[in-house]
Each structure stands twice: as C-alpha cells, then as structure tokens.
Amino acid sequence: MDEPLLDPRVLADGAGGRLLLVIGGGIAAYKCLELIRRLKDRGIAVRCVMTRSAAQFVTPLSAAALSVDKVYTELFSLTDEAEMGHIRLSREADLVLVAPATADLLAKMVHGQADDLASTVLLATDKPVMVAPAMNPMMWNHPATRRNVAQLKADGVAFVGPDAGDMACGEVGSGRMAEPARILEEVLERLAAPRRQRPLAGLRALVTSGPTREPIDPVRFIMNHSSGKQGHAIAGELAAAGADVILVSGPVSLPDPPGVRVVRVETAREMLAACQAALPIDVAVCAAAVADWRPAHTPEQKIKKEAGAAAPVLQLVENPDILSTISAAGPQRPRLVIGFAAETENVVAQATRKRARKNCDWILGNDVSPSAGTFGGDSNQVTLVTGDGPPEPWPATSKREVARRLALRIAGALGHG
C-alpha cells in the first residue's frame, strides 16, 4: 500500500501515452526541447505542432530529432490536408499541451479563432487541453489576459504555471513558463488519471493549506513562511483518487488543484469557520500552518511611527485551534482526522505529543527549520505518527509523492484501498 496509485513509468507508446505538443512563439520555447526529451524518457509518444513564431526560437528539425516524429507547421500542407491532417492531429493524442502558451494563443483559444495550424488543432480537438503560459508580467496581469484565463479555466482547460522570477525581457514577476520537470509531472498526472484507481470515490475530504494572515493594522500583518505546496498537493491527490475535496486555503500564490473546490480565507478564524461549514466529511487533513496568535486589537487606521515615541506593544491572544476543534466535532467528527506537526527540533517527539494533545488520529511530523528547506520548497520528509505502532519515517521525496502516499494510506484506513 506504499506505492503510488499509478507509477507513471508504466505509460508506454499507444493508448494512454500520446501527447500533442503545440509550441508557441516565445523565448521559453527552448524549454520544450528539454521537455520532449523528458517525455520520451518516460515512454510517452510526442508529436509537435509549431507556430511560425515558434520556429524563430527553436527549429522544427530540433523538435523532430528529439520527438522522433514529424513536426507540423503549416495548415495548408497539401500532403497533410489531403487527409484532413488538422483533424487527425487533434484526435490521435490523449492530451494536448500548449507550451509556451503565449497571450496570443490564449486569446485565440478563448475566441475560437483558427487562422493557423496550431489554433485550428486546438479548436478541433476533443481531447483534454493543458497550457503552460509564458509572457511578460504586464501581459500576464493585463485585464484582457486575466479574463481569457478565467474563461479557459471555466472551459476546462488545465493550467501549469506560470512561475515568478526573472524574465528574458529583464523584468521580474509572474510570467515565466513552468520548468520542464514540473510540466512533466502534470502531464504524467493527466495521462495516468483515466487508468488510475479511484479508491476514495464517494468520500468527502477537507484539506487546509497555506498560512493564515493576522492583521496588526490595515497595512501590516503576522504571517509565516508556508507556501501551501504540501496542502495543495494533498488536495489534488485526494481528488485524483476520487474524493470530493474542499480545500480551505490561506493566502498563497499557487494554482488551484484540478477537480477541487477552493475556499479562500485570510485569518485563522475565517479558516475555522470555513472548515466547520464543510462538515460533515469523511476525512480532514489539516496541513495549513495556522498562526497560533493574533493581535488582540486591530486599529482601523495605520499605526504611525512618531519621532521619539516608544515602539508600540502588541498584545497577542491565542487563535482558535482548528485541528483540535475538528477532532472534537462530536457527531460530525470525520472518520479520520490528520494533522501536521511543523517543528524545528525533536520532530518525532513533538509530533507524538501533539497527536495526543489534539486528539487527532494521525500526525505527520516534518522539519521546517531553515536548513531543511521545507517551507517554500518542493520536497519534504515526514514521519507518520498514528498511535497504532512506532513512528513511521518516510523517505525524503517531492511533496506530490508525499501526497500520493498519504492518499493511499487514507484509502486503506477507510476501507477503500
């Protein structure tokens, strides 16, 4: 029961492993060459369509050599269109990936425009579509792009990225295409989903994720370093395993996991209210890093720094304990309540004591000291404490793999494995 729901390495050329990669015209197109290599290494058949602009950044010959297949570029190719090539391309894949998805391609997808091979294929496909946006930060945050993104999500298009960081144009912000390793993970997830076991079908799950933000005044707040990556990964894996998932998330800069209902909150009290509103449920996973304290009083105006005046003194009061509250929910208590113990020392001992103190069923203890790189990072190392045996250390791995392993354990505990 400790293996992933489906090892992506079992995917092979043929049913379940065919990807149509639409390469858009942006500097990030160079990342597609690395992505093609990684996809082929995992046994996925890759066929490429390139826009004319994409060919200004990477050559069709490079993509053809790596994919070991013809690269398609022209809508009016006599040979291809004699066989209605754009229809065939759009239907023979199991998944269509657009990378980089430029602002222009996103707009064409929204409006059903079909004036080149790439946009025609995207309009003609009956297969799932995923996009990896890449563009200047101002373009990504422009109201027109935001409207297009919202519409595409409503149409069922999946997004991976964009990431934040330095851009080729010299600006900094959100708009970098996701790295090939992350895109590969999402592709494997999408291709595996139709063949994956769904052991949690029919169950309702609640996951909390991210930090909480406790206001000091209208412009300042108390907050921790949690990125929400582990909680969001858990919500995504529970949904992929068939559960009906509600994700209560503090302020994070992450995309919503597919197939999950998301409730966004700011403070610990808002998070507790959202969790209580979600009851009754079968399983709760409290992965959020909830602030233990909040300022007792929050003025309506900004606290001013006065020359010569003493620094203001913050009087803190304890926030509600969400994990303990859910564990003591009486008739509405979930069948399985799982918490996290984010510690900087004596992780297993602290997690063991916390499980007993909170009256939850399981605790996942993890080291969040700065040297561990857990907060904000993509990997994690946890120890599962259940009370039914000795603590169980899990190997260091990606946060997604931790989430997959946890989903399997939950399925086994609830009799759905």
N, C-alpha and C positions, 0 to 999 in steps of 0.2 A: 504493500500500500504506500510505499515511499517514492514510487516512480511518478514522473509527470503524467498527466491524463493522456497525453499522446506525445511520444518522442518525435519531434519534427524530422529527425533523420530518417524516419521510415517513409517520408514522402519521396516519391520517385516520379520520373517522367511518366506521363499518362494521366489517368483520372486523378484529380486532386492535386496535381503538381504542375500546372501550366500557368505561366504569368505573361501577360501582355504589358510591356513597359513602354509607356508613352513619355518620351524625353522632350521636355520643353526647352525653350531658348533662354537660358540663364547661365551665369558663370558656374552655378552649382551643378551643371550637367556633368562636370568632370567626376563628381562623386558617383555617378551612375555606373562608371566603368568598374569601380571597386564593388558596387552593389551587385552588378551582374556576376562578377567572379564569386562573390559570397553565395549568391543564389544557386549558381551551378554547383558549387561545392556541397550544397545541401540537397542536390538531386532534383532541383526544380528546372523545368524547361522554360527558357526565357526567349521571347520573341519581341523585337523592338520596333517601335514606330518613332520616327524623329521628325520634329518640325523643321522647317527651313532654317529658323533661327538657331535651333539646337546644333545644326551642322556647322555653325560658326564657332562653336566651343569644343565639340568633340566630333570626330569623323565617323561616318557610318561604317567605315572599314574597321575601326577600333571596336565598336559595339558588335559588329558581325563576328569578328575574330573571337571575342570573349563569349558571346552567346552561342556560337557555332550554329548560326541560323542567319537567314537573310534579314537585312534591315530595310524596312519600308519607309519611304519618304514622300512619294507623290500620290495624290488622289487619282490623277488621270494617267495611270500607267496602263498601257494597252494590254499588257500580259496579265497583270493582276486584275484589272477591272473587267476583263472578259469573263472572269469567274466571280464577279461581284466581290472583289477582294476585300473591300472595307467591311462588308457584312461578315465574311468568313473570319477575318481577323478579330472582329468584335465578339464572335460567338465561340471560337475554339478555345479561348482561355478560360481558366477557372476564376481568375481575378485580374482586374485591370488596375495598374498602378501608374499614376501620373507623377513624374519626378524629373526635374523640378516642376512644380505646378506654379506657373507664373500668374501674375494678376490677369493677364490677357486670357490665358487658358481657363482660369476660374470663371471669368466673365462669360466666355463663350459657353461653358458648361451650363451656367445658370440660364442663359437666354436661348439655349438650343441652337446656337449658331454652328454651321457646318460648312466652312469655306476652305478647309484643307483636310488632309487625311486624318490628322490627329483628332480634330474636333468632330469629324464625321464618324470615326470609330467610336468616340465617346458617346455620341448621340445614338448610335445603332446598337450598342451593346445591351445585352440582357443579363450581364454578369455583375457581381459586386465591384464597386469602384472605390479606390483609396487614393488620396492625394497627399503629396509631401510638398507643401508650399515653400517658395523661396523668392524673396523680393526685398527691396529696400524697406526699412522700418516704417517710413512715412507712407509708403504704398500699402503695407500690411495693415496699418492702423487707419487708413483712409475710410471714411464712412461708406463709400461705394464698395470697397473690398469687404468690410465687415458685413454689409448687407448680403453680399454674394456668399460669404462663408456661412452665414446663418441659413440662407436658403438651401445651400448644398447639404448642410447637415440635416436640415428638415427633409431633404430628398433622400436621405440615407447614405450619402457619401461619407466615408470614414476619413479622418484626418490624422496624420502623424507629423508633429511639429506644427509650426516652425520653432526653432530654438532661438535663444537670445545670445548675443555676443558680437564680436567684431565682424563687420561686413566688408565685402570686397570694395565697396564704394568709399570706405573709410569711416562710415558712420557706425554707431553702436546701438543695438536694440533688437527686438524680436523680428525675425525675418530670415535667419539662417536655415537652410534646409537641414532636416534631421540627419544625423550621421548614418552611414550605411548599416552599421551594426543594429541601430535602433529600428531602422526601416525593415531590416531582415527579420527582426523579432516580430514585428507587426504582420508582415507578410506570412510568416510561418503560422502565426496565430489564426489568420484569416483562412488560410488553406486547410489548416487542421480542423477548424471548427465543425464543418459538416460531418467529419468522421470521428469526432471526439465523443467519448462517453459523456452523458449528461446526468451524473449521479445525484445532483441536487435539484432536479426538476420537481416542481411542485412545492418547494420550500421557500420561505420568505427570510431574507437576511438583511441585517442592518450593519453598516460599516461606518465608523467615524474616521476622519482623516485630516491631516494638516495641523496647523497650530490654531490657537484662538488669539484674538487681538483685544486686549482690555484697555479702554481709553483712559488716559490721565487727564486730558482736556480735549478740546475739539481737534487738536493737531498732533498730539503725542499719544503714545500707547505703550503697553507692556506686551512683548511678544517673544517667542522663542524661534529657534533655527529650523524647525521641522519644515520639510519641503512637501510632505504629503505623498511622496512617491510610493512608500510601502503600503499605505492605506488605499491609495487608488489602485495599485496593482492587485491587492486582495479583492477589492470590489469587482474589478474586471475578471478575475479568475473565478469568483463565485458565480458571476453572471454567465461566463462561458461554460460552467459546469451545470447550468440550467436553473440556478436560483433566481428568484425575483428579488432584486437588490435595490435597497435605498442607501445612497451614500450621502452622509451628512458631512460636509467639508467646510473647514475653516478657510481663510484666505490663502490660496495657492495659485501658482501660475502653471497649471497643468491642464491638458485637455481632459474632457470628461471621458471616463472609460465607456466603451461601447456597450449598449444594452443595459445601462444603469440609470436609475432616476436619481438626480442630484439635487440636494437641498443645500444651499449656500448660507453660511452663518458667519458671524464675526466673533461673538463673545461666548464664554463658557455657558452662560445662562441660556443664550439662544440655541447652543448646541444641545443642551439638555432638553429644552422644550421640543426641539425637532425630533430627538430620539424618542421621547415619550409619545409624541404624536404618531410615530411609526409603529408602535405596539398595537396588536400582538405580532410577534415574529418568532421564527424557529431558532435563529442563531444571531448573536450580536458579536461583532469583532470591534473592540474599541482600540483603534490604532492611532487616534488623534493624540497629539501632545498638548493636552489641555493645560492652560495656565492655572497654577494652584491658587494664586491670589489675584485680587483686583483692587484698585484704589477704592477706598470707602466712599469717597465723594468725587464727583466729576463736575467741575465748574462748566457753565455754559460758554464762558469766554476763555480765550487762551491765557494761561498763566504767564505774566510778564516778568522778565528779568529786570529788576530795578538796580541801579548802581548803588553799591554799598549795602544792599539788603542781603539778609541771610538766604541761603538756598531753601526752597520750600521743602517741607517734610511730608512725605507720602505716608498716609495711614492706610495699611492694607488689610483687607478682610478675605477670608477663605472663600474660594469659589465652590459651587456645588460639585460633588463627586459623582461624575456621570457613571463610571463603572460600578461603583457601589450601589447607586440608585437602580440601575438596570438589574443588577444581581439580586436586589431585594424587591423586585416589582410584583411580588405576590402572585396571584393567579395569572398575571400577564408575563411572568418571568420567562424569558426564552429558554428553550431546552438546553441550549449551550451558550454560555457567556465567556468570551475570551478577551483578555486584556493584554497590554504591553507594559513591560517594566523597562523604561529607558533609564539606564544607570551609568554612572561614571566609575564605579568601583564595586567590587563584591557582587557582580551581576547576578549570579545564581542564588546566592543567599538573600539578596534584596528581593528578587523575583518571587522566591518561595514565600517570604514573609508577606509580600504584597498580595499574593493569591489568597492566602488565609484571611488577611485583613479585609480585602474587598469582597470576599465570599463569591468569587467567580470560579468557573470550572477550570480554565486553563490560563496560563500566563506565558507570554513569550518574552524572555529577558534578552535585552541586547545592550551592547556597549555603545554609548553615544558620546564618549569623551572625544575631544577634538582630534586626537591622534587616530581614532578609529575611522573617521571619515563617513560615519553613518548618516548624520544629518546632511541632507543635500546631495549625498552620493547615490550611486546606482546599485551598490552591493550592500549586503547585510549579513551578519552572523548572529543567529539567535539560539537560545536554549529553551526548549519547551518544558514547562513545569505543569504537570496535570494532577498531582496528588495521588495518582494510582501506581506510582513507581518512581524510580530515580529520575532526576532531571535528564532530559534527552538533548544533548548538543547537536545542532545541525551544522553541516559544513558551511563555510563562507561561500556565498554564491550571489547571484543577482536577486534583487528584490522581487522580480517577477517569479523567479524559481521558488523563493520562499513562499510567495503567494500560492503557487501551484501546489506545493507540498502541503500547505495548510488546508487548501480546498479539499484535497484527498483525505486528510485526517478528519476533517469535519464530516465528509460524506461517510466515512467508516464509522464515526461515533454516532451518527444519527441513523444508521442502518440503511444508508443509500449507496454504500460503496460496492 
